[in-house]
Amino acid sequence: METLDLGRRIDLLSMDPHFHDISIAVYRDDDGGGATYLLHSYSRRDGAGDRLRFLAGVMRTAGGMVAGGGSPLAVRFACGHAHEAALKRLFVESCKAPPGTDPERRPLSVLDKKNDLTVRVDALGGGRYRCGGDRDGARERRRVAAIAAGLGKLAELQVDGTEVRFPCGADHHELISLLLIRALNVRGALREQEAAAARGMLSAPSQQR
């Protein structure tokens, strides 16, 4: 059975619904330039490499990551920080993209349909963001604060009321916009992430076609 030293596995998509149900994992390797993440699958199916390269591209575009070195399947954050919790969410969201689609950067605002509230996030610089709503009643302020707390939980950010801050002190507009819609329902987002990893294990080459 083929085994590789890829670093520490941090997340797994056990069955890719957009490409023959292959398993895909993301590994972390720390070096002098900070944390680098590598996408990998043991599948030998034709086109698997293209699928991985596509997903790496989605993570760069939708999550603001950059190339991670010599491999086209390696990505990292330009700030050098691991941002592992945010990376896991980005991986889950990226794997939802069917092959051939164009990855998009979402706006720094979202409609909270349940509360008929448009929530926006303003960049304050230095990795700081402030959440606000298009209405400013007591109920709306509580909801905005809850969404800020959700962002903090999804990406392990420092939270102060309606403000969140990345520990690296760098701006990550793409990550915030990606996570914002999931912050409306943090419990659901975390359950989805846990379920995706629990459906199976990364299969060896002999078990994948």
Residue pairs with C-beta under 8 A, 6 or more apart in sequence:
1 204
1 205
1 206
2 42
2 204
2 205
4 40
6 27
6 29
6 38
6 40
7 27
7 28
7 29
7 38
8 27
8 28
8 29
9 25
9 26
9 27
9 28
9 202
10 26
10 27
10 28
10 37
10 84
10 87
10 88
11 25
11 26
11 87
11 88
11 91
11 92
11 193
11 197
12 23
12 24
12 25
12 26
12 196
12 197
12 201
12 202
13 23
13 24
13 25
13 91
13 92
13 95
13 196
13 197
14 23
14 196
14 197
14 198
14 199
14 200
14 201
14 202
15 21
15 22
15 23
15 199
15 200
16 22
16 23
16 24
16 51
16 95
18 51
18 95
18 96
18 97
18 98
18 99
19 45
19 47
19 48
19 51
19 99
20 43
20 45
20 209
22 41
22 43
22 45
22 48
22 51
22 208
23 41
23 42
23 43
23 200
23 201
23 202
23 203
23 208
24 39
24 40
24 41
24 51
24 52
24 55
24 95
25 39
25 40
25 41
25 202
26 37
26 38
26 39
26 40
26 87
26 88
26 91
27 37
27 38
27 40
28 35
28 36
28 37
28 38
28 82
28 84
29 35
29 36
29 37
29 38
30 36
30 82
33 76
33 80
34 76
34 77
34 79
34 80
34 81
34 82
35 76
35 77
35 80
35 81
35 82
35 83
35 84
36 68
36 69
36 74
36 75
36 76
37 68
37 74
37 75
37 76
37 87
38 68
38 71
38 73
38 74
39 52
39 55
39 56
39 73
39 74
39 75
40 52
40 73
41 48
41 51
41 52
41 202
41 208
42 202
42 203
42 204
42 205
42 208
43 203
43 205
43 208
43 209
44 205
44 208
44 209
45 208
45 209
50 99
51 99
52 73
53 72
53 73
54 97
54 99
55 94
55 95
55 97
56 72
56 73
56 74
56 75
57 103
58 94
58 97
58 103
59 65
59 75
59 90
59 91
59 94
60 66
60 67
60 75
61 103
61 104
61 105
61 174
62 90
62 93
62 94
62 103
62 104
62 105
62 106
62 174
62 178
63 86
63 87
63 90
63 94
63 174
63 175
63 178
64 77
64 78
64 172
64 173
64 174
64 175
65 75
65 76
65 77
65 78
65 90
66 75
66 76
66 77
66 78
67 74
67 75
67 76
68 74
68 75
68 76
69 76
77 83
77 87
77 168
77 170
77 172
78 170
79 166
79 168
79 169
79 170
79 172
80 168
81 166
81 167
81 168
81 170
83 155
83 156
83 166
83 168
83 172
83 175
84 156
85 154
85 155
85 156
86 154
86 155
86 156
86 172
86 175
86 179
88 193
89 154
89 155
89 178
89 179
89 182
89 189
89 193
90 175
90 178
92 192
92 193
92 196
93 178
93 182
94 103
95 196
97 103
105 174
105 177
106 177
106 178
106 180
106 181
107 177
108 120
108 121
108 122
108 123
108 173
108 176
108 177
108 180
109 118
109 119
109 120
109 121
109 180
110 118
110 119
110 180
110 181
110 184
111 117
111 118
111 119
112 118
112 119
112 143
112 147
112 184
114 184
115 139
115 140
115 143
117 133
117 134
117 135
117 140
117 143
117 144
118 133
118 134
119 131
119 132
119 133
119 143
119 144
119 147
119 180
119 184
120 131
120 132
120 133
120 134
121 129
121 130
121 131
121 132
121 176
121 177
121 180
122 129
122 130
122 132
123 129
123 171
123 173
123 176
124 130
124 163
125 171
126 165
126 169
126 170
126 171
127 165
127 166
127 167
127 168
127 169
127 170
127 171
127 172
128 163
128 164
128 165
128 166
129 151
129 163
129 164
129 165
129 176
130 162
130 163
131 144
131 145
131 147
131 148
131 151
131 162
131 163
131 164
132 144
132 162
133 140
133 141
133 143
133 144
141 162
144 162
145 161
145 162
147 180
147 183
147 184
148 159
148 161
148 162
148 163
148 164
148 183
149 159
149 186
150 182
150 183
150 184
150 186
151 157
151 159
151 164
151 176
151 179
151 180
151 183
152 158
152 159
152 164
153 186
153 190
154 179
154 182
154 183
154 186
154 189
154 190
155 164
155 166
155 175
155 179
156 167
157 164
157 165
157 166
157 167
158 164
158 165
158 167
164 176
166 172
182 189
183 189
